[in-house]
Structures are given as C-alpha cells and as structure tokens.
Amino acid sequence: MARTLVNVPPKAKRGQVIEIKTLISHIMETGYRRNESGAPIPRDIINLFTCTYNGTEIFRADLHQAIAANPFISFHTVATESGTLQFQWTDDNGQIETASAKITVE
Amino acid sequence: MTGETESYTRRVVLAGVAGATALATVPLLVRRAEATPETMKAAIHRVIGESPVRKGKVTLDIPPLVENGNTIAMSVSVDSPMIENDYVKAIHIFNEKNPQPDIISVHLGPRAGKAAFSTRIRLADSQNVVAIAELSDGSLWSDTAEVIVTIAACLEYN
C-alpha cells in the first residue's frame, strides 16, 4: 500500500522518555475533491494508527480528513524493556500497512 | 438633462445585473459543505458528552499565520505527571470551518511518559482550532488557537 518511515532511538536507558516519529506515504483523499470530468473522487484516508510495545498498545490515533497527506505523527513513550515496537496504519479500504522497530533498553 | 437621465437608467440596469449575479452566486455558497462553530460544538459534544471543559493545562501550538492550508505543523502538549493514577487519557482536536469538524483524536496512557504529540493538519480557512484533553480523573481541559490561512486546503479541483 504505502511506504513507511519510523524513527525510534535504537538504545535508551530504562525509564527514559523517548520520542517516536512516524511517517507514511498516503494521499489522504478527503472525498470533497472532483476530477476533470466533475465526478467526486471517493474518500480514501488512513483512519486509524496504532503503536504497540512488546504487544501492549501504547498509542492510538483516530485520523480524519483534516490530517494532511502523508500523515506524520510523533509521540512519546517510556523505555521499559528491550523489544519491538509495532506500528500499524489502517485505511478506508481496510488495507493495513505495518512497520516495526527494535529498541535496546539498558 | 437627457444625458443624466440616460446615465441614471444605465446605473439602474447595471445595479440590476449586479443583483442578479449576486443572487445567482448565493445558492453556490450555500451548497458548499462547511463545518461551523455550531457543528464543532456538536462534534465536541458527541465525543466528550455534557461534562464541563475548563481552560488550561493544554498547550496547542500552531503557527498563527500559515501560507499553505494543506499542511500545517501542529503540536499539543498537556501538563500532566503521566503516572498510574494521574494521566491524560485522550486528546481531541477540532476545527470550525473545514467540511468536517474533527481533526484527530489520540489515546494515551501512563506509559506515554509525556502527554504530547505532533502531526500535520489541513485547514480550509482562517479559523479557530480547539484541543481538548481528557484526564484519567474525568476532568476536561482545553486550549484554542486562532490560525490565519492565506492559501486554503480543500479548494483545489483537479
């Protein structure tokens, strides 16, 4: 579906608050635009983004048409243990795109 | 004398034409989908219910003057210790004048460590943007930012 980019610090101290940045290429078509022949272009946006840390959900966002194309979201979490952060984007057509990043906690 | 009468007549005709044009334009304006402060209130009501919202604790950071409404950097932070019994549950962002009043809702927990996030939004017009934070004790806090947009989003037709 789309290209993704996630930025998670590869190493962190236990208890440290880290910033996570995510980006996905997506048109985020609002459904309000029209094509050359005047027909409305159907809505197609990413409506849900979730992030899990070793299987536990730590962040979830419900997106609407007012989010710019190629949605960028950054947020924070506490580095609790070494493991994997899993990212998931879901669009209006039910297509799911995933990404993951490893983190080592000392 | 005759000249004056003629120009008067022409003025009337021109005014009539202008009026007709204005009338023809009105239905077009009415038909455009647009959220209003009322629909924003309704959307807020739908998401958070009847509970009172207080000003404070929330910082909504958007540039006050933006050139391009298609992509505007926005960050929100909430003053909270983010511990097990005192944390921010959710942050909701609303607008007044886009076709839809919702922008984004994020759900957090004590594991966030810091109640803050950033994203990029679209605005169809100069308007107020409202951020509402829902705390773990059920209280609601808000901040409003006024944004002036010179090139609006949502208006381009391919």
HADDOCK unambig.tbl for C-alpha pairs under 7 A between the chains (distance, minus, plus):
assign (segid A and resid 17 and name CA) (segid B and resid 113 and name CA) 5.72 0.50 0.50
assign (segid A and resid 33 and name CA) (segid B and resid 157 and name CA) 5.83 0.50 0.50
assign (segid A and resid 34 and name CA) (segid B and resid 157 and name CA) 5.65 0.50 0.50
assign (segid A and resid 34 and name CA) (segid B and resid 158 and name CA) 6.52 0.50 0.50
assign (segid A and resid 35 and name CA) (segid B and resid 157 and name CA) 6.75 0.50 0.50
assign (segid A and resid 35 and name CA) (segid B and resid 158 and name CA) 5.33 0.50 0.50
assign (segid A and resid 36 and name CA) (segid B and resid 158 and name CA) 5.76 0.50 0.50
assign (segid A and resid 58 and name CA) (segid B and resid 108 and name CA) 6.51 0.50 0.50
assign (segid A and resid 58 and name CA) (segid B and resid 109 and name CA) 6.64 0.50 0.50
assign (segid A and resid 58 and name CA) (segid B and resid 111 and name CA) 6.42 0.50 0.50
assign (segid A and resid 58 and name CA) (segid B and resid 112 and name CA) 6.63 0.50 0.50
assign (segid A and resid 59 and name CA) (segid B and resid 107 and name CA) 5.88 0.50 0.50
assign (segid A and resid 59 and name CA) (segid B and resid 108 and name CA) 5.37 0.50 0.50
assign (segid A and resid 60 and name CA) (segid B and resid 106 and name CA) 5.63 0.50 0.50
assign (segid A and resid 60 and name CA) (segid B and resid 107 and name CA) 5.09 0.50 0.50
assign (segid A and resid 60 and name CA) (segid B and resid 108 and name CA) 6.98 0.50 0.50
assign (segid A and resid 61 and name CA) (segid B and resid 104 and name CA) 6.84 0.50 0.50
assign (segid A and resid 61 and name CA) (segid B and resid 105 and name CA) 5.52 0.50 0.50
assign (segid A and resid 61 and name CA) (segid B and resid 106 and name CA) 4.16 0.50 0.50
assign (segid A and resid 61 and name CA) (segid B and resid 107 and name CA) 6.15 0.50 0.50
assign (segid A and resid 62 and name CA) (segid B and resid 104 and name CA) 5.66 0.50 0.50
assign (segid A and resid 62 and name CA) (segid B and resid 105 and name CA) 5.11 0.50 0.50
assign (segid A and resid 62 and name CA) (segid B and resid 106 and name CA) 6.33 0.50 0.50
assign (segid A and resid 63 and name CA) (segid B and resid 103 and name CA) 6.62 0.50 0.50
assign (segid A and resid 63 and name CA) (segid B and resid 104 and name CA) 4.82 0.50 0.50
assign (segid A and resid 63 and name CA) (segid B and resid 105 and name CA) 6.79 0.50 0.50
assign (segid A and resid 64 and name CA) (segid B and resid 102 and name CA) 6.26 0.50 0.50
assign (segid A and resid 64 and name CA) (segid B and resid 103 and name CA) 5.28 0.50 0.50
assign (segid A and resid 64 and name CA) (segid B and resid 104 and name CA) 5.90 0.50 0.50
assign (segid A and resid 65 and name CA) (segid B and resid 103 and name CA) 6.91 0.50 0.50
assign (segid A and resid 66 and name CA) (segid B and resid 103 and name CA) 4.99 0.50 0.50
assign (segid A and resid 66 and name CA) (segid B and resid 121 and name CA) 5.58 0.50 0.50
assign (segid A and resid 66 and name CA) (segid B and resid 122 and name CA) 4.83 0.50 0.50
assign (segid A and resid 66 and name CA) (segid B and resid 123 and name CA) 6.79 0.50 0.50
assign (segid A and resid 67 and name CA) (segid B and resid 103 and name CA) 6.36 0.50 0.50
assign (segid A and resid 67 and name CA) (segid B and resid 120 and name CA) 6.14 0.50 0.50
assign (segid A and resid 67 and name CA) (segid B and resid 121 and name CA) 4.33 0.50 0.50
assign (segid A and resid 67 and name CA) (segid B and resid 122 and name CA) 5.71 0.50 0.50
assign (segid A and resid 68 and name CA) (segid B and resid 70 and name CA) 6.16 0.50 0.50
assign (segid A and resid 68 and name CA) (segid B and resid 71 and name CA) 5.36 0.50 0.50
assign (segid A and resid 68 and name CA) (segid B and resid 120 and name CA) 5.56 0.50 0.50
assign (segid A and resid 68 and name CA) (segid B and resid 121 and name CA) 4.74 0.50 0.50
assign (segid A and resid 68 and name CA) (segid B and resid 122 and name CA) 5.28 0.50 0.50
assign (segid A and resid 71 and name CA) (segid B and resid 120 and name CA) 6.85 0.50 0.50
assign (segid A and resid 72 and name CA) (segid B and resid 119 and name CA) 5.27 0.50 0.50
assign (segid A and resid 72 and name CA) (segid B and resid 120 and name CA) 6.25 0.50 0.50
assign (segid A and resid 73 and name CA) (segid B and resid 118 and name CA) 5.65 0.50 0.50
assign (segid A and resid 73 and name CA) (segid B and resid 119 and name CA) 4.67 0.50 0.50
assign (segid A and resid 74 and name CA) (segid B and resid 117 and name CA) 5.42 0.50 0.50
assign (segid A and resid 74 and name CA) (segid B and resid 118 and name CA) 5.11 0.50 0.50
assign (segid A and resid 74 and name CA) (segid B and resid 119 and name CA) 6.57 0.50 0.50
assign (segid A and resid 75 and name CA) (segid B and resid 116 and name CA) 6.17 0.50 0.50
assign (segid A and resid 75 and name CA) (segid B and resid 117 and name CA) 4.48 0.50 0.50
assign (segid A and resid 75 and name CA) (segid B and resid 118 and name CA) 6.72 0.50 0.50
assign (segid A and resid 76 and name CA) (segid B and resid 112 and name CA) 5.29 0.50 0.50
assign (segid A and resid 76 and name CA) (segid B and resid 113 and name CA) 6.58 0.50 0.50
assign (segid A and resid 76 and name CA) (segid B and resid 114 and name CA) 6.01 0.50 0.50
assign (segid A and resid 76 and name CA) (segid B and resid 116 and name CA) 6.97 0.50 0.50
assign (segid A and resid 77 and name CA) (segid B and resid 111 and name CA) 5.80 0.50 0.50
assign (segid A and resid 77 and name CA) (segid B and resid 112 and name CA) 3.92 0.50 0.50
assign (segid A and resid 77 and name CA) (segid B and resid 113 and name CA) 5.37 0.50 0.50
assign (segid A and resid 78 and name CA) (segid B and resid 111 and name CA) 5.72 0.50 0.50
assign (segid A and resid 78 and name CA) (segid B and resid 112 and name CA) 5.85 0.50 0.50
assign (segid A and resid 78 and name CA) (segid B and resid 113 and name CA) 5.24 0.50 0.50
